[in-house]
Amino acid sequence: MSTQTPPRSTQTRSAPVGPPPRKPFRLRNSKRRVQVMIVLFGFVVSLFAARLVELQVLRGDELAASALSQRLVTEEIPATRGAITDVNGRPLAISVEVRDITADQTLVEDAAQTAAVLGPIVDMPASELAPLLEGDRRFIYLKKKTVPQVWRDIQKWKAAPGNDATVLQGIFSERRTIRDYPNGPLAANVIGFTNAEGDGSVGLEAGLNGELSGEKGRITYEQAAGGTEIPTSDVITEPSEAGTDVRLTIDSDLQWTAQQSINRMVKNSNSDFGMVVALEVGTGKILAMATGPGYDPRNPGKVKPEEWTNKPVTWAMEPGSTGKLMTIAAVLEEGAMKPKTRVVVPGSLARGGKNFTDSHAHGTEQQTLAGVLAMSSNIGTILAAEEIGEEKLYEYLRAFGVAKSTGLQYPGEQSGYIPPTEEWSDTTFPTLAFGQGMSMTALQIANMVATIGNDGVRVEPRLIDGYTRPDGTVQGVAEGEETRVVSSKTARTMQDMMQLVLQEGGTAPDSRIPGYLMGGKTGTAQRYDQECGCYRGYTASFVGMAPADDPQIVVGAWLDHPKGAYYGGQLGGPVVQEVMTAALASQGVAPTGSKPARYPIYVDGPSVR
C-alpha cells in the first residue's frame, strides 16, 4: 500500500492583520544612539561655551563698557563768565548758575502723582504741571532758570528713605549759567548783553567775549533708569576754567547821574536821543558814557536793535560850533592871531557863491578873536581860518583826531569823516572852519576838549581799567598813546578863552558851577538826515571842562533832533552842569582858587568876567 502526498492547494492565503513584530533588542545599536546623543550634547555645550568665552573673555570689556555707557551721563560744566565791574568793583554784569528742569514723558509712570510731588519743589501748580508730564515726548522743559537748590531738592526727595524713587522717574535737569545785570539799565548801552548760548551779543560783552568766556568743563557719572545719580558710582570731573573779570573806568554813581540827566532832557526836549560823555583829563579814563533813553539788558527785546548801541562811539555827527575850538586853537598855534586881535564881523559873508551868516542877525561888529569864540560867530571863525589857509586847517583837524580811531577798540566804533583836500569844493573850507561838513563821535569831541585841557596833548581814551585773571592775577592797563597837538601856551590860552562862553555875554552863562571856574563851548549843528540826504533839524551840544584854570574833568552832552528849542546852551548846558557837579565831587576836585580870565569880546569894549 503506497502512501500519497495530498495535492497542494492552488489558492493563496491572506496576510495576518496587526503591527509588524518588533526587532529584537541589540546592545550594539543602543550604544550607537547614546554616542550620537553625547556628540550632539557636546556640540551644543561647546557652542554655549564658545559664546560664553566670546562674551566674557573676548568681548567682555567691550560689552561692559557698552553697558556702562548706557548708564553714564556726561554734562558740561559751564565756565563762569567773567564779571564786568565799575572802577570801584561794583558788579555791572555777573554770571549765575541755573538749572532747567526737564522731563522724559515716556518714563513718567503716573503724571498726576509726579506733579503732586514735583509741584511744590519747582513752585508750580500740580494742575499746570501734570499735562506737561503726559505724552510720548522724550524731552520737554518743565521750568527754566531755577536755582541749583531746586535740582538738589529733587535729588534729595528721590534718595530719601521711604520715598518711592519711581515717582519722580523721568525728571532731569540741564545745568547752565545765565548773565545777570544787577543794576538793570545802568551802563547797558556800554556793556551790552549775551545771547541764548551765553556768548556776547553786543557792546563790551561781544568785544571782550574771548576774555570773559573761559573754558567749559565736563562731569561724568552713572545714572539709574529714573534719572537718579548712583551714589557709589565713580565721578569723573574735568573742571571748567572761569573767564577773566574786567574792571571798567566807569563810576557807577556818576553813570547813574549821567543817565538820569540825559533821559530827563531827551524827554523834555522831545529829542530822538541824547548822549553824555565824562572824561578824566590827562589819563583819558571814561568816567561815564550814557545814551538816553537806554534799555534793560535783562529784556533787550522790548526795544529796537538800534537802541542797543553805544551811540557816543558808534554814531558820528557834524560837531557844529564845538569844532570852532580846533580852528581857533590852530590860528593861535600858528601865531596868525591873538585873543585880542580885531576881527571885523559883517552881517553876512560870501564865499564860494554862498552867503554865510551867524545864528543871530547883526550888523558889522568889531569883535576880538576871544569874542568870536565866546559869541560862537560862524563868520568870525571863517575869517580867522583864512589867516592860516586850507592845508593848515586840515592838518590841525586831523591832529585833533577828526576821522581817526580813538584807540578805544570798542565794537562798531566810528572814526568820523573829513573830505581830503583834493575833494574840497569852494565852500568846503569855510564850512569846515565852523564845524560843518565833517563828522565826529561824541567821544572824539570830548577827547578834543580834553586835549586842550591837557595842555595840548591828546591822550587816547580808555574804558578798561584792569583785568583779574582766574588765578587772581591782577593786570592793569597802560595809559593810552599821547600826541602833542598844540603847545601848552596855546592850550592854556584856549582854557582862558573858553571861560568867556560861561560868562555874561557868552552862549552858556547859566551852566556855571559855584566855586569852580569852568570853560566850555556850545554847539548847534545842522543835522544831516540820511533818509532824505539833506539837512533837517539840529544837534544841540555843550562840552565843558573844570576847573578851567587846572582842568581835571571834561563833560559833554548832545541832544539829537530836539523839537522846539535847539540851542546847545539851553539843552546841553543843564546836563553838563549836573553831571560835572557830581563828577567834581566824586573825584574829589577842590574848588578853584584862581580869578576868572578877562578878555574883551568887542574891540575897545569891556573885559568879560
C-alpha positions as CSV (number, residue, x, y, z in Angstrom):
1,M,0.0,0.0,0.0
2,S,1.5,3.2,-1.1
3,T,1.3,6.4,0.7
4,Q,0.3,9.5,-1.4
5,T,1.0,13.1,-0.7
6,P,-2.0,15.2,-0.8
7,P,-2.0,17.8,-3.6
8,R,-1.2,21.4,-2.9
9,S,-3.9,23.9,-2.9
10,T,-3.9,26.4,-5.8
11,Q,-5.4,29.2,-3.6
12,T,-3.1,31.9,-1.8
13,R,-3.6,32.6,2.0
14,S,-4.3,36.1,3.4
15,A,-1.5,38.1,5.2
16,P,-2.1,38.3,9.0
17,V,-3.7,41.6,10.3
18,G,-1.7,43.8,13.0
19,P,1.6,45.6,13.7
20,P,4.8,44.1,12.5
21,P,6.7,42.3,15.1
22,R,9.4,44.3,16.8
23,K,13.0,43.8,16.0
24,P,14.9,42.1,18.8
25,F,16.9,44.5,21.1
26,R,20.5,44.6,20.2
27,L,23.1,46.2,22.5
28,R,25.3,47.4,19.6
29,N,22.5,49.7,18.3
30,S,21.8,51.2,21.7
31,K,25.4,52.2,22.2
32,R,25.4,54.0,18.9
33,R,22.5,56.1,19.8
34,V,24.0,57.1,23.1
35,Q,27.2,58.1,21.3
36,V,25.2,60.3,18.9
37,M,23.4,62.0,21.7
38,I,26.6,62.6,23.6
39,V,28.1,64.1,20.5
40,L,25.1,66.3,19.9
41,F,25.1,67.5,23.5
42,G,28.8,68.1,23.5
43,F,28.4,70.2,20.3
44,V,25.6,72.3,21.9
45,V,27.6,72.8,25.1
46,S,30.6,73.8,23.0
47,L,28.5,76.4,21.3
48,F,27.4,77.8,24.6
49,A,30.9,77.7,25.9
50,A,32.3,79.4,22.8
51,R,29.6,82.1,23.2
52,L,30.4,82.4,26.8
53,V,34.1,82.8,26.1
54,E,33.3,85.4,23.4
55,L,31.1,87.4,25.8
56,Q,33.2,87.1,28.9
57,V,36.8,86.9,27.6
58,L,37.0,88.2,24.1
59,R,34.3,90.9,24.3
60,G,33.9,91.2,28.0
61,D,35.5,94.6,28.3
62,E,33.7,95.9,25.2
63,L,30.2,94.7,26.4
64,A,30.9,96.0,29.9
65,A,31.8,99.4,28.5
66,S,28.7,99.4,26.3
67,A,26.5,98.6,29.3
68,L,28.3,101.3,31.3
69,S,28.0,103.8,28.5
70,Q,24.2,103.4,28.6
71,R,24.2,104.3,32.3
72,L,26.8,107.1,32.0
73,V,25.7,110.7,31.8
74,T,28.1,113.4,30.7
75,E,27.2,117.0,31.5
76,E,29.0,120.2,30.5
77,I,30.2,122.2,33.4
78,P,29.7,125.8,32.3
79,A,32.6,128.1,32.7
80,T,31.7,131.1,34.9
81,R,31.8,134.1,32.6
82,G,34.0,136.8,33.9
83,A,32.3,139.7,35.7
84,I,32.2,143.3,34.5
85,T,32.5,145.8,37.3
86,D,32.8,149.5,37.6
87,V,36.1,151.2,38.7
88,N,35.2,150.5,42.4
89,G,34.5,146.9,41.9
90,R,30.7,147.2,41.9
91,P,29.2,144.5,39.6
92,L,27.6,145.6,36.4
93,A,27.4,142.1,34.8
94,I,27.7,138.8,36.5
95,S,27.1,135.1,35.8
96,V,24.7,133.0,37.8
97,E,24.3,129.2,37.7
98,V,20.8,127.9,37.0
99,R,19.0,124.6,36.3
100,D,16.4,123.9,33.7
101,I,14.1,121.2,34.9
102,T,13.1,118.8,32.1
103,A,11.2,115.5,31.7
104,D,11.1,112.4,29.5
105,Q,7.3,111.8,29.3
106,T,7.9,108.1,28.3
107,L,9.5,107.4,31.6
108,V,6.8,109.0,33.8
109,E,4.5,106.3,35.2
110,D,1.9,108.4,36.9
111,A,1.7,112.1,35.7
112,A,-0.8,113.1,38.5
113,Q,1.3,111.7,41.3
114,T,4.5,113.0,39.9
115,A,3.0,116.5,39.5
116,A,1.7,116.4,43.1
117,V,5.3,115.7,44.4
118,L,7.2,117.8,42.0
119,G,4.9,120.9,42.0
120,P,5.9,122.2,45.5
121,I,9.6,121.7,44.7
122,V,9.6,123.7,41.5
123,D,6.9,126.1,42.7
124,M,4.3,125.2,40.0
125,P,0.7,124.2,40.5
126,A,0.2,120.4,40.0
127,S,-2.7,121.2,37.6
128,E,-0.3,123.1,35.4
129,L,2.5,120.6,35.7
130,A,0.5,117.3,35.1
131,P,-0.3,118.0,31.4
132,L,3.4,118.5,30.7
133,L,4.2,115.1,32.0
134,E,1.7,113.2,29.8
135,G,2.6,112.1,26.3
136,D,5.4,110.4,24.4
137,R,7.9,113.3,24.1
138,R,11.4,112.3,25.1
139,F,12.3,115.8,26.1
140,I,10.3,118.8,27.4
141,Y,11.1,121.8,29.6
142,L,9.1,121.9,32.8
143,K,10.6,125.1,34.3
144,K,13.6,127.1,33.2
145,K,16.1,129.1,35.2
146,T,15.6,127.6,38.6
147,V,18.2,128.0,41.3
148,P,20.5,125.0,41.7
149,Q,18.9,124.1,45.1
150,V,15.7,123.1,43.2
151,W,17.5,120.2,41.5
152,R,19.2,119.3,44.7
153,D,15.8,119.1,46.4
154,I,14.6,116.8,43.7
155,Q,17.6,114.5,44.1
156,K,17.1,114.6,47.9
157,W,13.5,113.6,47.6
158,K,14.4,110.6,45.4
159,A,17.1,109.4,47.7
160,A,15.1,109.9,51.0
161,P,14.2,106.6,52.8
162,G,10.5,105.7,52.5
163,N,10.0,107.7,49.2
164,D,9.3,105.8,46.0
165,A,12.1,107.0,43.7
166,T,10.0,105.9,40.7
167,V,7.5,108.7,41.4
168,L,10.0,111.2,40.0
169,Q,11.3,108.9,37.4
170,G,11.9,110.7,34.1
171,I,12.6,114.1,35.7
172,F,16.0,115.5,34.7
173,S,17.8,118.8,34.6
174,E,20.2,120.9,32.5
175,R,22.9,122.8,34.1
176,R,23.8,126.2,32.6
177,T,24.7,129.8,33.5
178,I,22.8,133.0,32.7
179,R,24.0,136.5,32.6
180,D,22.6,138.9,35.2
181,Y,22.7,142.7,35.2
182,P,22.0,143.6,38.8
183,N,21.7,147.3,38.1
184,G,19.3,146.9,35.1
185,P,19.7,149.7,32.6
186,L,22.8,151.2,34.2
187,A,25.5,151.4,31.5
188,A,23.6,148.9,29.4
189,N,24.5,150.6,26.1
190,V,28.2,150.3,27.1
191,I,28.1,146.7,28.4
192,G,25.6,145.1,26.0
193,F,24.3,141.7,26.7
194,T,24.7,138.0,25.9
195,N,22.7,135.7,23.6
196,A,20.8,132.5,24.4
197,E,24.1,130.5,24.1
198,G,25.8,132.7,26.6
199,D,28.1,134.5,24.2
200,G,28.4,138.2,23.9
201,S,25.9,139.7,21.5
202,V,26.6,143.5,21.5
203,G,28.7,146.0,23.4
204,L,31.6,145.0,25.6
205,E,30.0,141.6,26.1
206,A,30.7,141.0,22.4
207,G,34.0,142.9,22.2
208,L,35.5,141.1,25.2
209,N,33.9,137.8,24.6
210,G,37.2,135.9,24.4
211,E,38.4,137.2,27.7
212,L,35.1,136.8,29.5
213,S,34.1,133.3,28.3
214,G,36.6,131.0,29.9
215,E,36.7,127.2,29.2
216,K,33.9,124.7,29.8
217,G,34.5,121.6,31.8
218,R,32.7,118.1,32.0
219,I,31.4,115.8,34.7
220,T,30.6,112.2,34.0
221,Y,28.6,109.8,36.4
222,E,26.4,106.7,36.4
223,Q,22.7,107.3,36.4
224,A,19.8,104.9,37.2
225,A,16.9,104.4,34.9
226,G,14.8,107.0,36.7
227,G,17.4,109.7,36.3
228,T,18.9,109.4,39.8
229,E,22.7,109.5,40.2
230,I,24.1,106.2,41.5
231,P,25.8,107.2,44.8
232,T,28.5,104.5,44.6
233,S,29.5,105.3,41.0
234,D,32.8,106.9,40.0
235,V,32.6,110.5,39.1
236,I,35.0,111.9,36.5
237,T,35.3,115.6,36.5
238,E,37.2,117.9,34.1
239,P,36.9,121.3,35.9
240,S,35.9,124.4,33.9
241,E,38.1,127.5,33.9
242,A,36.4,130.7,34.7
243,G,36.6,133.7,32.5
244,T,38.6,136.9,33.2
245,D,36.9,139.7,35.2
246,V,37.0,143.1,33.6
247,R,37.1,146.3,35.7
248,L,35.9,149.4,33.8
249,T,36.9,153.1,34.3
250,I,33.3,154.0,34.7
251,D,32.0,155.1,38.1
252,S,28.5,153.7,38.7
253,D,27.2,156.7,40.7
254,L,28.3,159.2,38.1
255,Q,27.0,156.9,35.3
256,W,23.6,156.9,37.0
257,T,23.6,160.7,37.3
258,A,24.5,161.0,33.6
259,Q,21.8,158.6,32.5
260,Q,19.1,160.2,34.7
261,S,20.0,163.7,33.5
262,I,20.2,162.9,29.8
263,N,17.0,160.8,29.9
264,R,15.2,163.7,31.5
265,M,16.4,166.2,28.9
266,V,15.6,163.9,26.0
267,K,12.0,163.7,27.3
268,N,11.7,167.4,28.0
269,S,13.1,168.4,24.6
270,N,11.4,165.7,22.7
271,S,14.7,164.7,21.1
272,D,15.3,161.5,19.2
273,F,18.0,160.5,21.7
274,G,20.8,162.0,23.8
275,M,24.4,161.3,24.8
276,V,26.7,162.1,27.7
277,V,30.5,161.6,28.0
278,A,32.6,162.3,31.0
279,L,36.4,162.1,30.7
280,E,39.3,162.4,33.2
281,V,41.8,164.9,31.7
282,G,45.3,163.6,31.4
283,T,44.5,159.9,31.7
284,G,41.8,159.5,29.1
285,K,39.7,157.5,31.5
286,I,36.0,157.4,30.7
287,L,34.2,158.1,33.9
288,A,30.7,158.0,32.4
289,M,29.2,157.3,29.0
290,A,25.5,157.3,28.6
291,T,22.9,157.0,25.9
292,G,19.3,158.2,26.5
293,P,16.7,156.8,26.8
294,G,18.6,153.4,27.1
295,Y,17.2,149.9,27.8
296,D,17.2,147.0,30.2
297,P,19.7,144.3,29.1
298,R,17.7,141.7,31.0
299,N,14.9,142.2,28.4
300,P,16.5,143.8,25.3
301,G,13.7,142.6,23.1
302,K,11.5,145.4,24.4
303,V,13.3,148.0,22.3
304,K,14.5,148.1,18.7
305,P,18.0,146.8,18.0
306,E,19.3,150.2,17.0
307,E,18.6,151.3,20.6
308,W,21.2,148.8,21.9
309,T,24.1,150.7,20.5
310,N,26.6,152.8,22.5
311,K,26.0,156.0,20.4
312,P,28.8,158.1,21.9
313,V,31.2,155.9,19.9
314,T,29.1,154.3,17.2
315,W,27.2,157.4,15.9
316,A,29.1,160.2,14.1
317,M,27.6,163.7,13.6
318,E,28.7,167.1,12.5
319,P,30.2,168.8,15.5
320,G,29.0,172.3,14.7
321,S,30.3,175.1,16.8
322,T,32.2,172.8,19.2
323,G,34.5,172.3,16.2
324,K,35.4,176.0,16.3
325,L,37.7,175.2,19.2
326,M,40.0,173.3,16.8
327,T,40.0,176.2,14.3
328,I,40.8,178.9,16.9
329,A,43.5,176.8,18.5
330,A,45.1,176.3,15.1
331,V,45.1,180.0,14.4
332,L,46.7,180.7,17.8
333,E,49.3,178.0,17.4
334,E,50.3,179.3,14.0
335,G,50.7,182.8,15.5
336,A,48.2,184.2,13.0
337,M,46.1,186.0,15.6
338,K,46.0,186.6,19.4
339,P,43.0,186.6,21.7
340,K,42.6,190.4,21.5
341,T,43.1,190.6,17.7
342,R,40.4,192.6,15.9
343,V,38.0,190.6,13.7
344,V,35.6,192.7,11.6
345,V,32.5,190.5,11.5
346,P,29.9,191.6,8.9
347,G,26.3,190.5,8.9
348,S,26.9,188.0,6.1
349,L,29.9,186.7,4.3
350,A,30.0,185.5,0.7
351,R,32.3,182.6,0.0
352,G,32.2,180.1,-2.9
353,G,28.9,181.5,-4.2
354,K,27.2,181.1,-0.8
355,N,26.3,183.7,1.9
356,F,27.3,182.5,5.4
357,T,25.6,184.1,8.4
358,D,25.7,183.8,12.2
359,S,22.9,182.2,14.4
360,H,21.5,185.7,15.1
361,A,21.2,188.7,12.7
362,H,23.6,191.6,13.3
363,G,25.3,194.4,11.6
364,T,29.1,194.7,11.2
365,E,30.8,194.2,14.6
366,Q,34.3,194.8,15.8
367,Q,34.9,191.6,17.7
368,T,38.1,190.2,19.2
369,L,39.2,186.6,18.5
370,A,38.2,185.8,22.1
371,G,34.8,187.4,21.3
372,V,34.4,185.3,18.2
373,L,34.7,182.2,20.3
374,A,32.5,183.5,23.1
375,M,29.8,184.6,20.7
376,S,30.3,181.5,18.5
377,S,30.4,183.5,15.3
378,N,30.5,181.5,12.1
379,I,31.7,184.4,10.1
380,G,34.4,185.4,12.5
381,T,35.7,181.8,12.6
382,I,35.8,181.7,8.8
383,L,37.8,184.9,8.7
384,A,40.2,183.6,11.4
385,A,40.7,180.3,9.5
386,E,41.6,182.2,6.3
387,E,44.6,183.5,8.2
388,I,46.2,180.0,8.1
389,G,44.7,178.5,4.9
390,E,43.3,175.2,3.8
391,E,46.3,172.9,4.3
392,K,47.0,174.1,7.8
393,L,43.4,173.8,8.9
394,Y,43.1,170.3,7.6
395,E,46.4,169.4,9.3
396,Y,45.1,170.6,12.7
397,L,41.7,169.0,12.4
398,R,43.4,165.7,11.7
399,A,45.8,166.2,14.6
400,F,42.9,166.8,17.0
401,G,41.5,163.3,15.9
402,V,39.0,164.0,13.2
403,A,38.5,160.9,11.1
404,K,40.9,158.9,13.3
405,S,40.2,156.0,15.6
406,T,40.3,156.9,19.3
407,G,42.1,153.6,20.0
408,L,39.3,152.5,22.3
409,Q,38.7,149.4,20.2
410,Y,35.0,149.4,21.0
411,P,32.8,147.2,18.7
412,G,31.2,149.3,16.0
413,E,33.2,152.4,16.8
414,Q,33.1,155.1,14.1
415,S,36.1,157.2,13.2
416,G,34.1,160.1,11.7
417,Y,34.9,161.7,8.3
418,I,36.6,164.7,6.7
419,P,37.0,165.0,3.0
420,P,40.5,165.0,1.7
421,T,41.7,168.4,0.4
422,E,41.7,167.3,-3.2
423,E,37.9,166.8,-3.0
424,W,37.1,170.2,-1.5
425,S,34.6,172.5,-3.2
426,D,34.7,176.3,-2.9
427,T,32.5,176.1,0.2
428,T,34.3,173.2,2.0
429,F,37.0,175.3,3.7
430,P,34.6,177.9,5.2
431,T,32.2,175.2,6.2
432,L,34.8,173.1,8.0
433,A,36.1,176.2,9.8
434,F,32.9,176.4,11.9
435,G,32.4,172.6,12.4
436,Q,30.1,171.6,9.5
437,G,31.0,169.3,6.5
438,M,32.8,166.8,8.7
439,S,31.7,164.2,11.3
440,M,32.9,163.2,14.7
441,T,31.6,161.0,17.5
442,A,30.7,162.4,20.9
443,L,33.8,160.7,22.4
444,Q,36.0,162.3,19.8
445,I,34.6,165.7,20.6
446,A,35.0,165.2,24.3
447,N,38.6,164.0,23.8
448,M,39.3,167.0,21.6
449,V,38.3,169.3,24.5
450,A,40.3,167.1,26.9
451,T,43.3,167.7,24.6
452,I,43.0,171.4,25.2
453,G,42.6,170.8,28.9
454,N,45.7,168.6,29.0
455,D,47.9,171.5,27.8
456,G,47.7,170.5,24.2
457,V,48.5,166.7,24.5
458,R,45.9,164.3,23.1
459,V,45.6,161.0,25.1
460,E,43.8,158.0,23.7
461,P,40.6,157.5,25.8
462,R,40.2,154.2,27.6
463,L,37.3,152.3,29.1
464,I,39.1,149.3,30.7
465,D,40.9,149.9,34.0
466,G,42.2,146.4,34.5
467,Y,41.7,142.6,34.4
468,T,41.6,139.9,37.1
469,R,42.6,136.5,35.7
470,P,41.1,133.3,37.0
471,D,44.2,132.7,39.2
472,G,43.7,136.0,40.9
473,T,46.4,137.8,39.0
474,V,45.5,141.5,38.5
475,Q,46.6,143.1,35.3
476,G,46.4,146.9,34.8
477,V,46.0,148.7,31.5
478,A,48.6,151.1,30.2
479,E,47.6,154.7,29.6
480,G,46.7,155.5,26.0
481,E,49.2,156.8,23.4
482,E,49.9,160.5,23.7
483,T,50.2,163.0,20.8
484,R,51.1,166.7,21.1
485,V,48.7,168.7,19.0
486,V,49.3,172.3,20.2
487,S,51.8,173.9,22.6
488,S,51.0,174.2,26.3
489,K,50.9,178.0,25.8
490,T,48.2,177.8,23.1
491,A,46.2,175.3,25.2
492,R,46.3,177.5,28.3
493,T,45.2,180.5,26.3
494,M,42.3,178.4,25.0
495,Q,41.5,177.4,28.5
496,D,41.2,181.1,29.5
497,M,39.2,182.0,26.3
498,M,36.8,179.1,26.9
499,Q,35.8,180.7,30.2
500,L,34.1,183.5,28.4
501,V,31.5,181.1,27.0
502,L,30.0,180.7,30.5
503,Q,30.3,184.4,31.4
504,E,27.8,187.1,30.8
505,G,27.7,187.7,27.0
506,G,28.7,184.1,26.3
507,T,26.4,181.3,25.0
508,A,26.1,179.3,28.2
509,P,26.1,181.6,31.2
510,D,23.6,179.5,33.1
511,S,25.9,176.4,33.2
512,R,28.3,177.8,35.7
513,I,29.1,175.8,38.9
514,P,29.5,177.9,42.1
515,G,33.1,177.7,43.5
516,Y,34.6,176.4,40.2
517,L,36.0,178.2,37.1
518,M,34.6,176.5,34.1
519,G,35.3,176.7,30.4
520,G,33.3,175.2,27.5
521,K,31.8,175.5,24.1
522,T,28.3,175.3,22.9
523,G,27.2,173.7,19.6
524,T,24.1,173.9,17.5
525,A,24.9,171.9,14.4
526,Q,22.7,171.4,11.4
527,R,21.8,167.7,11.4
528,Y,22.4,165.6,8.3
529,D,19.5,163.2,7.7
530,Q,20.4,160.1,5.7
531,E,16.8,159.3,4.9
532,C,16.3,162.4,2.8
533,G,20.0,163.1,2.0
534,C,19.5,166.6,3.3
535,Y,20.0,168.8,6.4
536,R,16.9,168.5,8.7
537,G,16.8,169.6,12.3
538,Y,19.7,170.2,14.7
539,T,22.1,168.5,17.1
540,A,22.4,170.7,20.3
541,S,25.5,170.2,22.4
542,F,27.6,171.7,25.1
543,V,31.1,170.5,26.2
544,G,32.6,171.9,29.4
545,M,35.8,171.4,31.4
546,A,36.6,172.2,35.0
547,P,38.3,173.7,36.8
548,A,39.2,175.9,33.9
549,D,42.5,177.0,35.4
550,D,43.6,173.4,36.0
551,P,41.3,171.1,34.0
552,Q,40.5,167.8,35.6
553,I,37.2,166.7,34.1
554,V,35.5,167.2,30.7
555,V,31.8,166.5,30.4
556,G,29.8,166.8,27.1
557,A,26.1,166.4,26.3
558,W,24.4,166.1,23.0
559,L,20.7,166.1,22.1
560,D,19.7,164.8,18.6
561,H,16.9,166.4,16.7
562,P,15.1,168.2,19.5
563,K,11.6,169.6,18.7
564,G,11.3,173.2,19.9
565,A,14.4,174.8,21.5
566,Y,17.6,173.6,19.9
567,Y,20.5,175.7,21.2
568,G,23.3,173.9,22.9
569,G,23.5,176.2,25.9
570,Q,19.8,175.7,26.6
571,L,19.7,171.9,26.2
572,G,23.2,170.6,26.8
573,G,24.2,173.1,29.4
574,P,22.0,171.9,32.2
575,V,23.0,168.3,31.7
576,V,26.7,169.2,31.7
577,Q,26.2,171.3,34.8
578,E,24.5,168.5,36.7
579,V,27.0,165.8,35.7
580,M,30.0,168.0,36.1
581,T,29.0,168.9,39.6
582,A,28.7,165.2,40.5
583,A,32.0,164.4,38.8
584,L,33.9,167.1,40.7
585,A,32.5,165.7,43.9
586,S,33.2,162.0,43.1
587,Q,36.8,162.7,42.0
588,G,37.5,165.0,45.0
589,V,38.4,168.0,42.9
590,A,39.0,171.0,45.1
591,P,37.2,174.3,44.3
592,T,39.0,176.8,42.2
593,G,41.4,179.3,43.8
594,S,42.2,181.5,40.7
595,K,40.4,184.5,39.4
596,P,38.4,184.4,36.2
597,A,40.2,185.1,32.9
598,R,39.5,188.6,31.5
599,Y,39.2,189.2,27.7
600,P,37.2,191.8,25.8
601,I,34.5,190.4,23.4
602,Y,34.5,193.6,21.4
603,V,37.4,195.8,20.4
604,D,37.7,198.7,22.9
605,G,34.8,197.0,24.8
606,P,34.8,196.0,28.5
607,S,36.5,192.8,29.5
608,V,34.2,189.9,30.2
609,R,34.3,188.1,33.6
